[in-house]
Amino acid sequence: MTDLTIKNGDLNLAASLYGPEGAPAVLCLHGIAGSRDTWEETVRRYEDRLQIWTLDFRGHGHSDRAGSYLVEDYATDAAAALDFIRRPTIIISHSLGAVTGAFLAQQPHAHLKALFMEEPPYFFGEAAVFAKSGNDKRFDAVQKMLIAMREKGAGLGEYLTAAGEAPAPQGGVQADHASLRHILSAASAMMRQDPESWTPAKSTAALEGFKGDAPLKVPAMLVRADPKLGAGFAPEHEARFMAANPAAKVEMIEDAPHRIHATTKAQPRFYELLDAFLSQNRDG
């Protein structure tokens, strides 16, 4: 593994590189509450045969904080990474990262080869859809918690408690359903995240620049969570997505919440789908 800095204008973006030189390239993009090390298990699964890049978006992980946190801004971060890789690249992405990947796939970016999306909040830039999500109150609470923890100088233990004891939609708490490594990853992401990055996410502002009805111009798969567990991509959105993208594939994983890749029970099916997608799109 090699840690790198990717420039996006005046911003320094943190990235890590794994795998053999010349192997098919993959770029992993995290969600709004994550950082690049959320993909550790994914890296270990494929690093023997793929060259994998993981990126911290602006205001997350070890990347610089920024003055704006809109999907258009995150897309410039991902585009800077693709330009740095400078060859055909498959994007693996979660939540905000998945919408960011879709933003680039609609152009498409010259180096974007295929797009695997986990739980994109695809139509959350629309007021009616966002209002149903309840994310205004949920994200406001997260932002206030992060600000309060910064002000009191909270240590790692307190962030671990906040990440591990957060209620889980499956019942119990997050630590009941995710590995200790994923809980540590979530705590680390909380420690480093710019709380201001939550401000546009509390309304439609963060994703208004993304048009969900525009077609994707690269091969794509969308993996969605179980709607009874707070899915970001709702069942009623599938027909609308497929109308714009008839060649894409959509799969739902039963008993999976929004963070599918970080949920122990959901991981076997998640990686079964990802294995197949990578096998179909890595060559050629």
WOPE-V207286 format. One record per residue. N is the residue number from 1. RES is the residue in three letters. PHI is phi in whole degrees, 0 to 359 (* if undefined). OMEGA is omega in degrees with one decimal (none if undefined). Layout:
n = [N N]
res = [RES RES]
phi = [PHI PHI]
omega = [OMEGA OMEGA]
//
This chain:
n = [1 2 3 4 5 6 7 8 9 10 11 12 13 14 15 16 17 18 19 20 21 22 23 24 25 26 27 28 29 30 31 32 33 34 35 36 37 38 39 40 41 42 43 44 45 46 47 48 49 50 51 52 53 54 55 56 57 58 59 60 61 62 63 64 65 66 67 68 69 70 71 72 73 74 75 76 77 78 79 80 81 82 83 84 85 86 87 88 89 90 91 92 93 94 95 96 97 98 99 100 101 102 103 104 105 106 107 108 109 110 111 112 113 114 115 116 117 118 119 120 121 122 123 124 125 126 127 128 129 130 131 132 133 134 135 136 137 138 139 140 141 142 143 144 145 146 147 148 149 150 151 152 153 154 155 156 157 158 159 160 161 162 163 164 165 166 167 168 169 170 171 172 173 174 175 176 177 178 179 180 181 182 183 184 185 186 187 188 189 190 191 192 193 194 195 196 197 198 199 200 201 202 203 204 205 206 207 208 209 210 211 212 213 214 215 216 217 218 219 220 221 222 223 224 225 226 227 228 229 230 231 232 233 234 235 236 237 238 239 240 241 242 243 244 245 246 247 248 249 250 251 252 253 254 255 256 257 258 259 260 261 262 263 264 265 266 267 268 269 270 271 272 273 274 275 276 277 278 279 280 281 282 283 284]
res = [MET THR ASP LEU THR ILE LYS ASN GLY ASP LEU ASN LEU ALA ALA SER LEU TYR GLY PRO GLU GLY ALA PRO ALA VAL LEU CYS LEU HIS GLY ILE ALA GLY SER ARG ASP THR TRP GLU GLU THR VAL ARG ARG TYR GLU ASP ARG LEU GLN ILE TRP THR LEU ASP PHE ARG GLY HIS GLY HIS SER ASP ARG ALA GLY SER TYR LEU VAL GLU ASP TYR ALA THR ASP ALA ALA ALA ALA LEU ASP PHE ILE ARG ARG PRO THR ILE ILE ILE SER HIS SER LEU GLY ALA VAL THR GLY ALA PHE LEU ALA GLN GLN PRO HIS ALA HIS LEU LYS ALA LEU PHE MET GLU GLU PRO PRO TYR PHE PHE GLY GLU ALA ALA VAL PHE ALA LYS SER GLY ASN ASP LYS ARG PHE ASP ALA VAL GLN LYS MET LEU ILE ALA MET ARG GLU LYS GLY ALA GLY LEU GLY GLU TYR LEU THR ALA ALA GLY GLU ALA PRO ALA PRO GLN GLY GLY VAL GLN ALA ASP HIS ALA SER LEU ARG HIS ILE LEU SER ALA ALA SER ALA MET MET ARG GLN ASP PRO GLU SER TRP THR PRO ALA LYS SER THR ALA ALA LEU GLU GLY PHE LYS GLY ASP ALA PRO LEU LYS VAL PRO ALA MET LEU VAL ARG ALA ASP PRO LYS LEU GLY ALA GLY PHE ALA PRO GLU HIS GLU ALA ARG PHE MET ALA ALA ASN PRO ALA ALA LYS VAL GLU MET ILE GLU ASP ALA PRO HIS ARG ILE HIS ALA THR THR LYS ALA GLN PRO ARG PHE TYR GLU LEU LEU ASP ALA PHE LEU SER GLN ASN ARG ASP GLY]
phi = [* 233 270 226 244 250 272 231 64 274 271 260 253 276 216 230 234 227 94 286 300 87 288 308 268 227 241 255 241 273 271 294 263 246 208 295 281 297 265 304 295 296 302 296 290 241 292 284 225 229 266 248 248 242 233 269 297 310 73 228 53 260 276 295 285 223 269 214 228 255 302 298 288 299 297 292 296 295 296 298 294 298 293 290 292 61 198 305 223 268 262 252 211 233 55 306 298 288 294 299 299 295 305 287 289 285 286 271 294 300 259 274 263 198 225 252 246 252 53 285 283 297 244 285 280 257 302 294 290 298 300 286 284 75 287 300 286 296 288 297 295 297 300 297 297 297 297 297 292 296 296 266 67 301 265 303 302 291 291 298 296 298 287 282 260 295 301 255 296 283 108 73 237 301 295 284 234 228 292 301 297 291 294 297 299 296 295 298 298 297 298 260 290 288 303 294 295 279 301 291 287 282 218 288 304 299 245 298 283 259 255 293 272 280 284 279 250 225 303 215 231 240 252 245 277 290 300 284 242 78 297 280 253 282 304 290 273 296 298 295 296 290 298 276 225 297 272 284 240 236 230 254 255 295 62 251 274 301 269 298 295 259 256 306 295 272 299 303 290 303 285 298 291 293 306 295 295 295 297 285 242 284 255 93]
omega = [177.6 175.2 -175.5 171.1 177.5 -179.6 169.6 -172.0 179.4 -176.8 170.1 -179.8 -179.8 178.9 173.5 -176.6 -179.3 170.3 -172.5 175.3 177.5 176.3 178.1 -172.4 176.9 175.4 -178.5 -177.5 -175.7 176.7 -172.3 -179.0 -174.0 173.1 -170.2 -177.2 171.6 -175.8 -175.6 -179.4 177.2 177.7 -175.9 -179.0 -170.0 -170.5 177.5 -174.9 177.6 170.9 -171.2 175.9 172.9 -172.0 166.6 173.4 173.1 177.4 -177.7 176.7 -177.5 178.4 179.4 169.1 -174.7 -179.1 -177.4 -176.9 176.7 -178.5 177.4 179.6 177.8 178.7 176.7 175.6 -179.5 178.1 177.3 177.8 178.1 178.0 177.9 178.2 170.7 171.1 -176.5 -171.1 172.4 175.2 168.4 -167.2 179.3 168.7 176.8 178.4 179.6 175.9 176.6 176.8 178.4 176.4 179.9 -179.8 178.3 -176.8 -12.2 172.9 -173.2 -176.3 -179.6 -174.0 -178.3 -172.5 174.3 -175.2 173.9 171.9 176.2 171.6 -159.9 -175.8 -177.0 172.7 178.8 -171.7 -176.4 179.4 -178.6 -177.7 -179.8 -172.3 -174.1 -175.9 178.0 179.8 -178.4 -178.3 175.6 179.0 178.4 -179.8 179.8 178.0 -179.8 178.8 179.9 179.9 175.6 -175.6 -179.8 178.1 -177.4 178.0 -177.1 -178.5 179.7 176.2 175.6 177.8 179.8 -179.0 -174.4 -176.3 174.1 -180.0 177.3 -179.5 177.4 -171.2 -176.6 -178.1 -175.4 -178.9 176.7 -169.6 -178.8 178.4 175.8 179.2 178.4 176.4 176.8 177.7 179.1 178.9 178.6 178.6 178.7 -178.1 -171.2 -173.8 172.0 -179.3 -178.9 179.4 177.9 -173.2 178.9 -179.7 179.3 177.4 177.3 -169.9 -174.3 -171.4 -179.5 -178.9 178.5 -179.2 -172.6 -178.6 175.6 -175.8 169.9 -174.1 173.5 175.5 -174.0 169.0 177.3 178.6 -176.3 -179.0 176.4 -176.2 178.9 -178.7 172.6 -179.5 175.4 176.5 -172.7 179.5 -178.0 178.9 -174.6 -178.8 179.7 177.9 -177.2 176.5 178.5 -173.0 -174.1 179.7 -179.4 176.7 175.7 178.5 175.0 177.6 -178.5 177.5 177.8 174.0 -173.6 -179.7 -173.4 -174.2 -178.5 -177.1 -171.3 -176.5 -175.8 -173.0 -179.4 179.7 177.8 -177.2 172.7 178.8 -179.8 176.4 -177.1 -179.1 179.5 179.1 -178.6 -169.5 -173.8 -177.2 175.7 none]
//
